[in-house]
């Protein structure tokens, strides 16, 4: 419909380490972790947990059933948080326990899902140093994929991505992070220093620099998306400062807060008709076979398809597709897993926010008509 703009969003897309090793053109497998020094071990762990899969994988393999969902919803914009540097080279960042990278030749996996924009302000984009960040940006530019949140200096990191989605309608994507997600403070971009855009604090006052840029760029008919990497990996508690930060951005004109860093989906909220996704959960990773935190079912994830009124920016509908990761691919879940996710979202919802319901197709709907 011409009067609706539909987006696709998901959480962390971590195509480095084991995922990169299983694709056709892997980077060197060397790791500097406490327990694992060869990224190919993560491929072995995944196969031990869920069975063997063909290797090298086709670039589209990692998306699995997500591709059919994208074809079904036909979103105007596809936005991910790319939590991986794109390089074969670089020096591992010192005193950082985990280092993700994907070779530039394997970046074709992003094209396989026709990704339009990558948020880069996260705690892995500079794992292999400043030159690796520069190469990441060059590769995305070469693929025609927009990006925001990191760059050659603070001005570049703060610059939003502009996506012309329909005639007369643009989507602005602002990307930033917080140190509570594990982003090293020294990654903060500055004048003459490459890096990521870091918020000064999680509060209404800390949101003001972002609010200023929303007001400077947004015009009638535009949508403003703020993609923010914040918070801990595990658990459902939303810090008070995160809520205040998000509310201030909505008040300044943000139409959607795209939160990520949590390894599993967490609660969401509707504020002034705009959705706040506090944590979308990992979407693609190489964690299969790694035990712990089973209580939150970390192998489950969601695709988010918000549809906005093109004229007003108010949320018209929100559909979510439950998926399960296995064999380095994404698979539609059964009804029990989908129901578990739906019940979690209802448990974590705020006050008078609409309830979530599971439809006959196994998708979760935010019942905005309530």
C-alpha angles and dihedrals in degrees: 000000000000092000093058131067114202123198133192117215134170138167130255117349104198105183096161132092111019095009091053091048091055094050121085100262110035126186117235108298096225114134132180100207125134095247106017126051099167121058091211089074088073089059090053092048091052093050092047090053102042110009137270124303132191115279134236089039121221110249090249093053095086092061097051113162091002088081092062090049091051089051090049097051098033095204120204091224133027113203128180137170102239103208097184136079116236108225144099092214141043138100118277111251107256121252092009113126100210130039122190126193137156123198116249090240090060092053085091084088087075091054090050088069093037092238111193103190140015126204107218105180097105142111099266107043091090098037089120097041141260096308089054090053090052091050091049090056092045093051093049090048090051091052092049092244115142119225140185140182102056137055152121094310141350093282091055093045092051094047111109124226113246118213120185100210104169136357107298095001128100134179117215115202117200116188128195141143144211130227091237087075091061099264107149110242090229089065089071108120117235139172104305093001124099119225146098133305108260124189113233093225142348100254142092089269091050089055094057097091089055092044090054092055093047089054091047096053109028120093132175109294093026128115121215119208121188112201109196131181106209146138138027127317097240138042137037104256114120112208115237090235092057091055092049091048092051095045091052091052093050089049088053093053108277111147098193136017110210105198125187144161098091111110090222133035115275135186127308134203141204114225121178089341093306125111122237112199102194095188127000094189130230111311102184124014143136097242097117111131094022108119129215137077092046088150090075093044094231093189089069120087142167139231111215121212110180116180118203133196101254093217101044106021091231115145111256099179142348122207122182126193117207116221137176125216117229134147090007091298140094123251133186109254129234121253093265094058092043090050091050091055092046092051091049092053091049091048091052099041121118127247112292096359114137118270125248122238136188113236128210091264092059094253124128117238127197101225098224092164091073 
